[in-house]
């Protein structure tokens, strides 16, 4: 059974930082492209960042220079370090795993940026 379990969300003030983690089980983690996506209220889910099996990264323009994605294949975990957070970063953040036609999602973790 495939599971992606996100953690690390919470309430943070503007300018603050959070580190999200996504622990995977039931998949050959190292071969999957892993990604973080987010969905704000009444908006569509959008890509935040991805990291391939080879370590190549991609970021949405809105988070470039502020967010960093990384992975630890030994721990089957992908991370998202979020710095200089803004109120518009408020959303539910989802972890995704993709390999070919196989795609899996976590249940999400809430990030709220507010003073």
Buried (B, 14 or more C-beta within 10 A) or exposed (E): EEEBBBBBBEEBEEEBEBBBBBBBEEBEBEEBBBBBBBBBEEEEBEBBBBBBBEEEEBBBEEBEEBBBBBBEBEEBBBBBBBBEBBEEBBBBBBBBBBBEEEEBBBEBBEBBBEE
